[in-house]
């Protein structure tokens, strides 16, 4: 899958945010290939001429790895929102004010931070599940012991529930 296509999907899945662009997301994807390699135990690389992401067999990045990159970007965006709200906690934002009724409604930054933190936690659980599934799919046993072509020989007093020998 092409990096620009991945960036476009991420951009559209995040409701086309105005503070970023497809080019910025594509740059983020290319610059976080090392992090992807670390969490997946893979050897992805960015081709110098095409700027596309390939694996060690020179094949394009798989759809499962793309899903993991999307989850990584989602965590990154949530962290940006959390930092922005922490920095803006000193600035009291007023949502509504009335003159005669003397009512002022302010944004509760701590509730926003709690919601964003819970959302980040859920996204990290999703990311960990994707990573586990990817590793399980790619995992191969290092050794298989035994011979499954011959029938086993068991003592005559063998019980399936307890050993009597």
C-alpha positions, 0 to 999 in steps of 0.5 A, a space after each residue: 500500500 502506498 504511503 500517500 494512500 495510507 495518509 489519505 485514509 488516516 486523514 479521512 478517518 480523523 474527519 479531515 482535521 484542519 491543523 494537519 495535512 496529508 503530506 504531514 501525515 505521510 511524513 509522520 508515517 515515514 519517520 515512524 517506520 523505526 518505531 513500527 519495526 521495534 514493536 513488530 520485530 520487523 524490518 520495514 524500510 523507506 525506499 530512498 527513491 520512491 519514499 514508499 515503505 517496504 519489508 525485507 522481501 521488497 514487498 509493500 507494507 501489509 494491511 495489518 501493518 497499515 492498521 497498526 500504523 493507523 493506531 499508532 497515529 491515533 495515539 499520537 494525535 490523542 497525545 497532541 490533544 492532551 498536550 494542547 489541553 494541558 497547556 491551555 488549562 491556564 487560559 479559562 475559555 468561556 463558552 457562554 455568558 449572559 448579562 441579565 442572569 449573571 451566568 457564565 459557563 466555562 470549559 471544564 479542562 479536567 473533564 476533557 483531559 479525563 476523557 482524552 486519557 480514557 480514549 488514549 487508554 482504549 486506543 492503546 489496548 486496541 494497538 496492543 491487540 493488533 500488535 499481538 495478532 500481528 506477532 502471532 500471525 508472523 510467529 513460527 515455532 523454533 523447534 517442533 519435537 516429536 514424531 507425529 507419523 507414528 502412533 504413541 506407545 503407552 503403558 497398559 494402565 494409562 489413564 487419561 485423567 491421572 498417571 498411574 505409572 
